[in-house]
Amino acid sequence: MNSSTLSRDHLPKQIESGSLTTTTTVSLDSLMSQKSSKPLAEIVYLSALYPSHVYPMLGYFSELEAQGFKFDVYGPKNILKLFSQDDRNLFEFPELEVNETEGTLGVFKITCRGLLQTLPAIEAMWNERKWKPKVIIADFAVTYPLYLARKLGIPLLVYFPFYFTGDPERLIFNAVEKGMMWMPDFKAMEMWSQVLMEYGVLIKNSEQILIKGDVNFSSMPAFIGDRVWSPKGDNFYAGPGFRDVTAIDKTDFDDSLLEGDDIIFVSLGTHFLNSLSPVIYENIAEAFSCTSEKVIITASKEIVERLERKKLPKNIHVMTWVPQLKVLQHTKLFVTHAGTGGWLEGIAAGVPMLCVPNYCEQFINAQMTEKLNLGKWLRKDRSPQAIRKLAEEILADERIKRSCLIYQKLIDKNDARQKFVDIVKSMIN
């Protein structure tokens, strides 16, 4: 086999030849040359494409290493930097650009490209070294680990950043029926099947869309997750594995902004930033512009520049990155898209939340926010007046304050990191 040319002939049988033309390919030579002097670890993490899916896992991996286990990480550069301070093999994949204007479908397309570009190179490398790991850990949204694990007979541990363990297709249906998820997201699942077939991947069941492992675990704590979906079999709600990433990101932040505990913190996520209308950020800024409250807004570079052009009042601070865990310790109201990572961080900080969901599980989390009395959901009316009114209601509600303290303590007691290590141990043995 020519290491610089990895053809589709080397893909698993489930994948047929298609029409995909790629501009970048992971070559065997590039993989073999990266930290090749180190022995390969028995545990492999095949990364998600987005940091938002990796941040909740960092604490799990820290605990795994603290207990003497070595693991290798395969992923794009923006993910590898999260592990760069630690002594392990890091294998870099090419950056794959997502057209965020395509929303969900854009991510589906990029997942397909990742499958076709990456899987044959990993397989070739392991075959070349006559080696395979004892456990593969992977994100639910990345399809290629499923094919690799099944072909090589390796146990697969799949991470879900939200509730979806066990039966993804059934859960999607339930979410739509209960009004917790918008129907367009389900239609996008059907579109994904079509896209995958265009790329040469034959879809036979939901397992090939949202993958399931031999064991599945979620960062959602059981006391929340079981209310939405009680998984059967080898599926675990492990709880969040938070780890401060301030030292990793090394981005300048003015700590003087955190003086006092009266911040209104606005973070609508890092995933699909451009699919959110800039108007929502403008409305939030306007809602709090006539007050003395300190407001910190984090958003994409484009939105930050747009807001700065509007000459915001002095109490409104906009930036592309903040040390979120640190900021939440000084926050009295968290305006969030309710993505699971940030949402759980808000619960762990005991902060009331105003939810502005945009995509998928965020609608479920927004509904759970109200059900658990942790805040409120901003629905169709997203005007400055509606935002301000809802914020005032949340801050005046003593029941919400009490519930936030209760669930904060429950999160603190959750031994998620050890649960994760125990699962990995059991799979190795």
N, C-alpha and C positions, 0 to 999 in steps of 0.2 A: 504493500500500500504506500502510495506517495503521501507523506505526511502533510504536505502543503496543499493537497487537493483532497478534501473529504467529501465524497459524493454521496448521494442519497442511497446508493447501494449498501451503505453501511448502517442505514437506519433500521430499527426494528420492523418486523413484518406488518405491524399495524399501520405503518406509514408507507403510502404509495408515492410514486413520482408525481410531482406537481409542477406548477408554473412559476414558483417563487424564484425571483432573481435577487440575490443578496449582494450588497456592496462590501460587507465585512464577514469574515468567517473565522471562527476559532480554529487555529491549526494545531495539529499534534505537536509540532516543533515549539510553538509558543507556550503551550502548556508544560511540556517537558523541561523547558529552560527556566521556568519560574520556581526558584527555591528548590531545585531538583536534588540538592545535596541532602536535604532533610528527608527522613523516612516519612512515608505517608501515614496518616493517622487512621485508626479503625473506625472513627466517627467522621462523617462527611456532612457538611451543611451546604446544600445547593440553594443559594439565596433567592429571595424575592427580588424584583426589580426596583422596588421603592423602599426608601428608608422607613416610611410610616409602618410597613409590615415588619421591619426588623427591630426598631426601637423597643417594642414590648418584649422582645426575646433576649435582649442583651443581658439582663439579669440572670436568665436561665443559663446562658453560656458561661457567665462568670462563675456561677456556682458549680457547674460541671467541671470547669478547669480547677477550681479551688479544691475539688475532691480528687484530683489527680488524673482526670481524663483529658486526652489530647483530641483535638478535632481540626480538620481542614475546612477552609471556606472557599467556595467557588462562586464568583459573582462579578458584577460590574464595579468599576472603580469607586463610585459613590457609596457603595455598600462596604467594600473592603476597608475603606478608611475608618469605619467604625470598629474594626478589629485590629488596626495596624499597630496599636500599642502593645499588643500581646505577641508572644512567641509561638507562631504557628505558620503552617503553609497557607498562603493566600494566592489563589489562582484567578487571574483577571480575565473577564470576558469583555468583549467590545461593548461600548455604550450603544443602546438601541433606542432611537428617538421615537417618542410617542406623539402622535398628532392629537393633542388634547381637545381639539374642536370636535373630534369624533367620539369623545366621551368613552363610554364603556367599550364600544366597538374598537376604538383605537388600541386599548389595552389588550383586547383579544387578539388583534393582529400581531402585536409585538410579542405576545406569548407564543404564537405560532412560529414567528421568526426565531425566537430563542430556542424553541424545540429543534428546528431544522439546522440551526447553526452550531449549537452547543453540544447536543447529545452525542453525535458521532465522534467528536473530538475527545470527550471524556471517556467514552467506551474504548476508543483506540488507545488512549494513554494507559488506562488500567490494564488492558490486554497486553500492551507492550511491556509493562512491568510485572506481568503475571500476578496481579494483586487485585483485591476488591475489599471494600470496607465491610465491617460487620453491621453497620447501621447507616442508612441515609436519612437525614433530616431535611425536610423541604417545606416550602410554603404551598398552601392549597391552590394558589392561583398560577403556579408554574407547572406546566404539564409534563415537561421532559423527565423529571425525576421518576414519575410513574412508569414510563416506558423503560427507563434504565433499570430501575429496581426489579421490574417484572422479568425483563430479559435476562438479567444476571443473577436472579434469585436472591436478592438482598432485601432484608426487612426495611420497610419504609415507615418513618414516623412523620406525619403531616401536621403542620401547625396551621390553625385557624385563628385569625386575629379577632374573631367575633364568635357568634353562636353556632356557626354552621358545621357541626360535626355529624358524621353518620350518613345522612341521606340528603344531599344538597337539593335534589330535584323536588322532593316532597316539601322540604322546608321553604323553598322559593314559592311554591304554590300556596302554602299556608300563610306566608307573609303577605302575598298579594290579596288573598281572600279576606284577611283581617284588616286590610288597609294600612299595613305597616310598611309596605314597599310600593313604589309606583310601578304600574304595569309596564311602562317603557323599558324598565330594567329586565323584566322577564322576556320581552320581545327581543331585547339585545342578545339574550342567551340563544334564541333561535338563529339570529344573525351570525352569532359566533360559529355555530355549527356549519353554516354555509361558508364562512370564511375559511375555517379549518379545512373543509373539503377542497376549496380552491387551492390551498397550500399543499394538498395531497394527504391530509390526515382524515381517515375515515372515522366518523363518530358513530358509535354503536349504543352508547348509554351515557348517563350523566356523569359517571366516574371519569370519563375522558374530558369533561368540561370543567367541573370543579372536582379535583382529584381527592380520593380517599386513600389513606394508608392502611397498613396492617394495624397500626395504632394511630389515633388522632387525638390531638390535644388543643385546647383553646385557652387564650389569655383571659377569657371571661371567667370570673369567679362563679362557683356553682350556685351561690345564693341568688345570683342574678340570672345566670344562664338557664338553670332548670325551670325558671318561670316561663321561658320562651320555648325551649326545646330540651327535653330530657333524653340524651343520647343513649343508645343501647350498644352493647358489645364493648369493644376496646376503645372507648371514646371518653375523654376526661376534660372536665372544666378545671383547669389547673390554677387559674387566677393570673394576674399580671406579674411580670418579672422586671420591674422598672430598674433602670440604671442611668445615672446622670451622665449625659454625653457632652457636657460643657467643655471638658478638657479635650475631647476629640474634635469637636467642631472648631474650637479656637477662634471664634468670631467675636469681635469687639462688642461689648455691651456695657452701657453706663449703669453701674450698680446703684448710683444715686437715685435713679428712677424708682427704686424699690423702697425708698424711705417711707415708712408708714404702712398700714395694712388696709388701704382704701382703694386699691386699683380695680378698675374695670378692664379685664383682659379679653381681647378679641383675637381668636385664632380659628379660622375656618378651614384649616388643614393644608397639607402639602400635595395631596392627590387630587387631580382634576381641578387645580386652582383656576385655570382659565375657563372652565365650564360654569363657574359661578359668575353671575352678572356683577360687573364692577359697581353697579348701582347699590347693591346691598351694603358694600363697604362705605359708600358715600352716605347712605341712610343711617348707618350705625354712627358714623362720625358726627353727622348732624344731630342725631338723637341726644348725644352727650356733650355737644359743643357749647351749650349755654349753661353749663354747670361748673362747679369747682372740682369735680371728680377727675382724677388722673386716669386717662384712658391710654392703654398700650394696644396697638393694632399690629399684628404681623400678617404679611401677605406677600404675594409674588412681587418681583421687581417692577413689573408693569403697573400693578395696582398701587404700589407705594409711590411711584413717580406720578401717577394720576392724582392721588390724594394730595401730594405735596404741591402740585400746581394750583390747588384750590386755596392755598394759604390758610391752613388750619389754625384754629386757636391754640394757645400755648398748652392747654391741658391735654391735647391730642398728640400722641407720639406714634409714628408709623415706622416700621422697619421690616426687613426681610427675614430676620431670625432673632429669636430670643431664647435664653435658657429656660425653657418652659416650666420644668419642675421647680426651679427657683422662683420664677415669677408667680406661680400659683400659690406659693407660701405667703404672698403678700396681697392676694386677690380677694375681693369681696363679692365679685360677680364675674363668672366665666361665660362669655358669649362664644359658643362653640358650634361647629358643624355636627358634633356628636359622633365623629369617627371614633371607633372603639378605643384606640390608643390614648388620645387626648381626653376622651370622656372618662376613662378609668383613672387617668391622672387627676382629673377634676374631683372624682369621688374620693380618691386617696388623700387629696388635700383638704377635703371637707368643704368645698366651695360650691355654693348654689349655682345652677347653670341655666342659661337662656339658650335653647337649642335652635339652630338654623340648619336643619338637615338638607343635604343636597343629593345624596346618592346611597343606594343599597341599604346596608345595615344601619345607616345613620337615622333612618326613619323609625326603625325598631328601637334604637337607643333613645330617641326623642320621646317615644311613647313610654318607654320604661322610666325615663326621667320623671314624668308626671305620675306614673303608677307608684313609684317609690317615694314620691314627694321630695325629689331632689332639685326641682326647678320647674320650668315650663317650656313649652314648644311654641315657637313663633310660626304660625301657619301661613295662610295666603296673604294676609295684610302685613307687608314688611316695610311699611312707611316709617319715617322717623318717629312719628307720633305713636304708632303701635309699638315700636321697639322700646321707646322710653316708658310708656305705660306698663308694658309687661315687666320691664326691669324694676320699676318701682313696686309692682305687686310682689315680685319675688323677694326683694330686699325687705319688705315689710311683713313677710309671712314667717311667723315664729315656728310653725310646723315644719317648714322647709329647712330652717336652721337646725332644728332638732334631728330631723332625718339625715341631714348631711353629716352630723357628728356621729350618729349611730352607724351609718354605712362606712364612714371613714375608719372606725374601729374594726369593723368586720374585715375590711380590706387589709388592715394592718396585721390581723391575726392569721391571714391566709398564708400558708407555707407553700407557696406556688413553686419556688425554686427547687426545694427538696423533692416535691412531687415530680417535677420534670426529670431530675436526676434519677429518681427511683424507676421511672418509666424507661429511660435509656438503659439503665443497668439491667432491667428485666429483659429488654430486647437483645442485649449483647449476650446474656446468659442463656 
